[in-house]
Amino acid sequence: MSALVILGCGFAGEALARRRLAAGGLVRATVRRDAERDRLRASGIDAHTRPALTPDALAGVLRDGDDLAVCFPPDGRTDAAISPLASATRATVYLSSTGVYGERTGDIDEDTPLDLSTDKALARADAESRWRAHGATVLRAAGIYGPWRGLHRRVLEGRHALPDGGHRVVSRVHVDDLAALMNACLARALRGETFVVADQCPVPQREAVAWLCARLGVPEVPVATGEAVPETLRHDRRVQSARVLAATGVRLMYPGYREGFAMCLREEGV
């Protein structure tokens, strides 16, 4: 098994690391802060503090023949500087976002045209193309959630509002399913592919929120105008992930919000 290197080992990267460690693999990772480095090292990850990622900073961390997962957001500089390193890896996966589809609505799949009308979407698409040019497989993830992070926490803590009555459809993916898909792309050494990633149950926001309110025994959440809620909650997309499931052979552990949020609540002791 090749060593796995995770650049920007945050929420999704750590879930991928746990999966590789459980299989007996070696994981090296970069983070920006010493406190995160120490926490990851305590869990068995060979973590290194790198406030900036450059070819020199990655010497000794990323080696020829390693598997590579790129999980940091684009900044307009770093991807151009280090993406050529992917050419010497066994396989590379670049974690992107369905944010590249901007204001597109309805069904979203790999053939849907991008909407690069914002600087954020443009930067993400540029980073994708740089990594893909050196053999990386790109995963455009819908909203990532898991224990201690996601809609269930906002509802539980009274921080959520339904934009425009909650009729807009939200696609999401549990962090453990995302990690499984990233790992499968690496295991199969897929190169140069692009996939969208989500669970198999995109639903109007009000449906998932009503289920959570009933499960948690909390009052219904208020309604707000679209501009009063975070940008990520204003979209109306049904992300279709059939292609990545077929290419990787992965069967989702949490194919819908009920299974995923129920797991989160159990994990959190709620």
Helices and strands as residue ranges (DSSP letters): E 4-7, H 11-22, E 27-31, H 34-42, E 46-49, E 67-70, H 78-82, G 83-88, E 91-97, G 98-101, E 106-108, H 119-132, E 137-141, E 143-145, H 151-156, E 162-163, G 164-166, E 169-170, E 172-174, H 175-187, E 194-197, E 203-204, H 205-216, E 223-224, G 226-228, G 231-233, E 237-239, H 242-248, H 257-268
